[in-house]
């Protein structure tokens, strides 16, 4: 299935392909403040619709995840990084997807605080 998503103002818009089987709720210092519910897809299944070169990027801790956020509205709809095998992935904030009810999805709690 293909999903459409964006930041609040629409400056950063994208599509992502796959099946949302669960969302990850991380308790690291950044995710717990943002309230993101993450869905991970291969980077090749993520495509920009608008704003590819307009996002601001924030990295912290080990500097391996590029958290992209809109410089206009401040929303962070996605991040880019690598999975444990070294494959490029997109971590999509499912709260920024159209027509997705995150309350119906299984939640996996990840202890990012103690990693």
TORNU-728744 format. One record per atom (N, C-alpha, C): x, y, z; atom name; residue number from 1. Coordinates in Angstrom, 2 decimals. Example, Ala and Ser with C-alpha at 12.3 -4.5 7.8 and 13.67 -1.06 7.14 Angstrom:
13.19_-5.69_7.80_N_1
12.30_-4.50_7.80_CA_1
13.20_-3.30_7.80_C_1
12.85_-2.25_7.08_N_2
13.67_-1.06_7.14_CA_2
12.90_0.03_7.87_C_2
This chain:
0.84_-1.18_0.00_N_1
0.00_0.00_0.00_CA_1
0.89_1.24_0.00_C_1
0.44_2.28_-0.68_N_2
1.19_3.54_-0.69_CA_2
0.48_4.56_0.19_C_2
1.27_5.20_1.05_N_3
0.76_6.21_1.97_CA_3
1.31_7.57_1.57_C_3
0.51_8.60_1.82_N_4
0.93_9.98_1.61_CA_4
1.12_10.63_2.98_C_4
2.16_11.45_3.08_N_5
2.40_12.13_4.34_CA_5
3.02_13.49_4.11_C_5
3.04_14.28_5.19_N_6
3.63_15.61_5.10_CA_6
3.83_16.18_6.49_C_6
4.56_17.28_6.52_N_7
4.63_18.08_7.74_CA_7
3.29_18.82_7.87_C_7
3.13_19.60_8.90_N_8
1.86_20.29_9.15_CA_8
1.50_21.27_8.04_C_8
2.47_22.05_7.56_N_9
2.17_23.07_6.55_CA_9
2.23_22.53_5.12_C_9
2.75_21.31_4.93_N_10
2.83_20.71_3.59_CA_10
4.08_21.00_2.82_C_10
4.99_21.76_3.39_N_11
6.24_22.09_2.70_CA_11
7.07_20.83_2.42_C_11
7.06_19.88_3.36_N_12
7.71_18.59_3.17_CA_12
6.62_17.55_2.96_C_12
6.55_16.98_1.77_N_13
5.54_15.98_1.46_CA_13
6.23_14.77_0.84_C_13
5.64_13.60_1.08_N_14
6.29_12.36_0.64_CA_14
5.26_11.25_0.48_C_14
5.73_10.16_-0.14_N_15
4.96_8.92_-0.17_CA_15
5.86_7.83_0.41_C_15
5.22_6.79_0.93_N_16
5.95_5.63_1.44_CA_16
5.13_4.39_1.12_C_16
5.83_3.33_0.74_N_17
5.17_2.10_0.35_CA_17
5.46_0.99_1.34_C_17
4.42_0.23_1.66_N_18
4.59_-0.92_2.53_CA_18
3.35_-1.17_3.34_C_18
3.48_-2.08_4.31_N_19
2.38_-2.42_5.19_CA_19
2.77_-2.01_6.61_C_19
1.92_-1.26_7.25_N_20
2.18_-0.85_8.63_CA_20
1.66_-1.95_9.55_C_20
2.57_-2.79_10.03_N_21
2.18_-3.90_10.90_CA_21
2.20_-3.47_12.37_C_21
3.06_-2.51_12.68_N_22
3.17_-1.97_14.04_CA_22
3.88_-0.64_13.98_C_22
3.77_0.11_15.05_N_23
4.53_1.35_15.19_CA_23
5.44_1.22_16.39_C_23
6.57_1.92_16.32_N_24
7.54_1.89_17.41_CA_24
7.41_3.18_18.20_C_24
7.24_3.03_19.49_N_25
7.19_4.15_20.41_CA_25
8.48_4.13_21.22_C_25
9.37_5.06_20.91_N_26
10.70_5.12_21.52_CA_26
10.68_6.12_22.68_C_26
11.42_5.81_23.73_N_27
11.47_6.70_24.89_CA_27
12.77_7.49_24.99_C_27
13.51_7.60_23.88_N_28
14.73_8.41_23.93_CA_28
14.37_9.88_24.20_C_28
15.36_10.67_24.48_N_29
15.11_12.06_24.85_CA_29
14.40_12.86_23.76_C_29
14.61_12.52_22.50_N_30
13.97_13.25_21.40_CA_30
12.57_12.70_21.10_C_30
12.47_11.40_20.91_N_31
11.16_10.81_20.56_CA_31
10.13_11.02_21.65_C_31
10.55_10.91_22.91_N_32
9.57_11.09_23.98_CA_32
9.03_12.51_24.02_C_32
9.83_13.48_23.62_N_33
9.36_14.87_23.58_CA_33
8.44_15.13_22.38_C_33
8.73_14.47_21.25_N_34
7.94_14.68_20.03_CA_34
6.67_13.85_20.00_C_34
6.68_12.71_20.65_N_35
5.51_11.82_20.61_CA_35
5.37_11.06_19.30_C_35
6.47_10.85_18.60_N_36
6.41_10.14_17.33_CA_36
6.04_8.67_17.52_C_36
5.32_8.14_16.55_N_37
5.04_6.71_16.44_CA_37
5.63_6.29_15.10_C_37
6.71_5.54_15.13_N_38
7.53_5.30_13.95_CA_38
7.21_4.01_13.21_C_38
7.29_4.12_11.90_N_39
7.16_2.98_10.99_CA_39
8.41_3.00_10.12_C_39
9.10_1.89_10.04_N_40
10.36_1.81_9.31_CA_40
10.15_1.13_7.96_C_40
10.67_1.78_6.91_N_41
10.60_1.23_5.55_CA_41
11.97_1.36_4.90_C_41
12.27_0.49_3.93_N_42
13.51_0.68_3.17_CA_42
13.51_2.07_2.52_C_42
14.65_2.71_2.49_N_43
14.76_4.07_1.92_CA_43
14.24_4.11_0.49_C_43
14.39_3.03_-0.25_N_44
13.92_2.97_-1.64_CA_44
12.40_3.02_-1.75_C_44
11.69_2.76_-0.64_N_45
10.22_2.80_-0.63_CA_45
9.68_4.15_-0.19_C_45
10.57_5.12_-0.01_N_46
10.22_6.48_0.39_CA_46
10.53_7.41_-0.77_C_46
9.61_8.31_-1.11_N_47
9.84_9.26_-2.20_CA_47
9.33_10.64_-1.81_C_47
10.13_11.65_-2.12_N_48
9.69_13.03_-1.88_CA_48
8.67_13.45_-2.92_C_48
7.66_14.17_-2.48_N_49
6.70_14.82_-3.37_CA_49
7.00_16.31_-3.41_C_49
7.44_16.86_-2.27_N_50
7.80_18.27_-2.18_CA_50
8.82_18.46_-1.07_C_50
9.71_19.42_-1.26_N_51
10.62_19.84_-0.21_CA_51
11.86_19.00_-0.01_C_51
12.27_18.26_-1.01_N_52
13.42_17.36_-0.84_CA_52
14.66_18.06_-0.30_C_52
14.92_19.27_-0.74_N_53
16.11_20.00_-0.30_CA_53
15.79_21.12_0.68_C_53
14.60_21.11_1.25_N_54
14.18_22.20_2.12_CA_54
14.16_21.85_3.61_C_54
14.31_20.58_3.94_N_55
14.23_20.17_5.34_CA_55
15.47_20.60_6.11_C_55
15.27_20.92_7.37_N_56
16.38_21.10_8.28_CA_56
16.66_19.73_8.88_C_56
17.91_19.50_9.26_N_57
18.31_18.18_9.76_CA_57
18.94_18.34_11.13_C_57
18.58_17.44_12.02_N_58
19.12_17.43_13.38_CA_58
19.66_16.04_13.68_C_58
20.89_15.97_14.14_N_59
21.50_14.72_14.58_CA_59
21.95_14.91_16.02_C_59
21.83_13.86_16.82_N_60
22.30_13.94_18.20_CA_60
22.86_12.59_18.61_C_60
23.36_12.51_19.82_N_61
23.91_11.30_20.40_CA_61
24.99_10.71_19.49_C_61
24.74_9.58_18.86_N_62
25.76_8.92_18.03_CA_62
25.86_9.50_16.62_C_62
25.01_10.48_16.30_N_63
25.05_11.19_15.01_CA_63
24.77_10.27_13.82_C_63
23.97_9.23_14.00_N_64
23.72_8.28_12.90_CA_64
22.33_8.40_12.29_C_64
21.41_9.07_12.97_N_65
20.06_9.25_12.43_CA_65
19.88_10.72_12.08_C_65
19.47_10.96_10.83_N_66
19.22_12.33_10.37_CA_66
17.73_12.62_10.51_C_66
17.38_13.36_11.55_N_67
16.00_13.72_11.83_CA_67
15.65_14.95_10.98_C_67
14.72_14.80_10.05_N_68
14.33_15.88_9.15_CA_68
13.08_16.58_9.67_C_68
13.15_17.89_9.72_N_69
11.99_18.66_10.16_CA_69
11.81_19.88_9.29_C_69
10.59_20.37_9.26_N_70
10.24_21.51_8.43_CA_70
10.70_22.81_9.08_C_70
11.43_23.66_8.34_N_71
11.86_24.93_8.89_CA_71
10.73_25.95_9.05_C_71
9.57_25.66_8.45_N_72
8.43_26.57_8.57_CA_72
7.54_26.21_9.77_C_72
7.06_24.97_9.82_N_73
6.11_24.59_10.88_CA_73
6.76_23.81_12.03_C_73
7.98_23.33_11.83_N_74
8.70_22.62_12.88_CA_74
8.38_21.15_13.02_C_74
7.45_20.65_12.24_N_75
7.04_19.25_12.32_CA_75
8.15_18.33_11.80_C_75
8.32_17.16_12.44_N_76
9.31_16.18_11.98_CA_76
8.61_14.94_11.46_C_76
8.37_14.87_10.15_N_77
7.62_13.74_9.61_CA_77
8.44_12.48_9.33_C_77
9.77_12.58_9.26_N_78
10.58_11.41_8.94_CA_78
12.03_11.63_9.34_C_78
12.76_10.51_9.37_N_79
14.20_10.52_9.61_CA_79
14.82_9.49_8.68_C_79
16.11_9.62_8.44_N_80
16.84_8.65_7.63_CA_80
17.99_8.09_8.44_C_80
18.26_6.82_8.24_N_81
19.37_6.16_8.93_CA_81
19.64_4.82_8.28_C_81
20.26_3.92_9.06_N_82
20.56_2.57_8.58_CA_82
20.09_1.57_9.63_C_82
19.62_0.43_9.13_N_83
19.22_-0.63_10.06_CA_83
20.48_-1.36_10.55_C_83
20.34_-2.30_11.48_N_84
21.52_-2.99_12.01_CA_84
22.37_-3.71_10.96_C_84
21.78_-4.03_9.81_N_85
22.53_-4.70_8.74_CA_85
23.19_-3.70_7.80_C_85
22.98_-2.40_8.01_N_86
23.59_-1.38_7.17_CA_86
22.74_-0.92_6.01_C_86
21.50_-1.41_5.92_N_87
20.60_-0.99_4.84_CA_87
20.00_0.37_5.16_C_87
19.88_1.23_4.15_N_88
19.30_2.56_4.35_CA_88
17.79_2.44_4.58_C_88
17.32_3.15_5.61_N_89
15.91_3.11_5.97_CA_89
15.36_4.51_6.18_C_89
14.05_4.58_6.14_N_90
13.33_5.80_6.51_CA_90
12.48_5.45_7.72_C_90
12.54_6.29_8.73_N_91
11.69_6.14_9.91_CA_91
10.60_7.20_9.77_C_91
9.40_6.76_9.54_N_92
8.30_7.66_9.24_CA_92
7.42_7.84_10.48_C_92
7.15_9.09_10.80_N_93
6.25_9.39_11.90_CA_93
4.84_9.16_11.38_C_93
4.21_8.07_11.81_N_94
2.89_7.71_11.30_CA_94
1.83_8.74_11.64_C_94
2.10_9.60_12.61_N_95
1.16_10.67_12.92_CA_95
1.10_11.71_11.79_C_95
2.07_11.65_10.87_N_96
2.12_12.59_9.74_CA_96
1.58_11.97_8.45_C_96
1.03_10.77_8.53_N_97
0.45_10.11_7.36_CA_97
-1.04_10.41_7.27_C_97
-1.52_10.53_6.03_N_98
-2.95_10.76_5.80_CA_98
-3.73_9.48_6.03_C_98
-4.89_9.60_6.64_N_99
-5.84_8.50_6.79_CA_99
-5.29_7.27_7.52_C_99
-4.43_7.50_8.51_N_100
-3.92_6.41_9.34_CA_100
-4.34_6.67_10.78_C_100
-5.08_5.74_11.34_N_101
-5.50_5.84_12.73_CA_101
-4.49_5.09_13.58_C_101
-3.55_5.81_14.18_N_102
-2.47_5.17_14.94_CA_102
-2.98_4.44_16.18_C_102
-4.17_4.76_16.66_N_103
-4.70_4.08_17.84_CA_103
-5.07_2.62_17.56_C_103
-5.23_2.27_16.29_N_104
-5.60_0.90_15.93_CA_104
-4.39_0.02_15.65_C_104
-3.19_0.60_15.65_N_105
-1.98_-0.15_15.31_CA_105
-1.30_-0.68_16.56_C_105
-0.74_-1.91_16.49_N_106
0.03_-2.41_17.62_CA_106
1.24_-1.51_17.88_C_106
1.50_-1.23_19.15_N_107
2.64_-0.40_19.55_CA_107
3.74_-1.27_20.14_C_107
4.95_-1.06_19.65_N_108
6.12_-1.72_20.22_CA_108
6.91_-0.66_20.97_C_108
7.12_-0.86_22.24_N_109
7.86_0.10_23.06_CA_109
9.35_-0.21_22.99_C_109
10.13_0.77_22.53_N_110
11.58_0.61_22.38_CA_110
12.28_1.48_23.43_C_110
13.19_0.88_24.15_N_111
13.91_1.59_25.20_CA_111
15.14_2.31_24.63_C_111
14.89_3.42_23.94_N_112
15.97_4.21_23.36_CA_112
16.72_5.03_24.40_C_112
16.13_5.20_25.55_N_113
16.75_5.97_26.62_CA_113
18.00_5.27_27.14_C_113
17.99_3.95_27.17_N_114
19.09_3.20_27.76_CA_114
20.01_2.56_26.73_C_114
19.94_3.01_25.48_N_115
20.81_2.46_24.43_CA_115
22.11_3.22_24.37_C_115
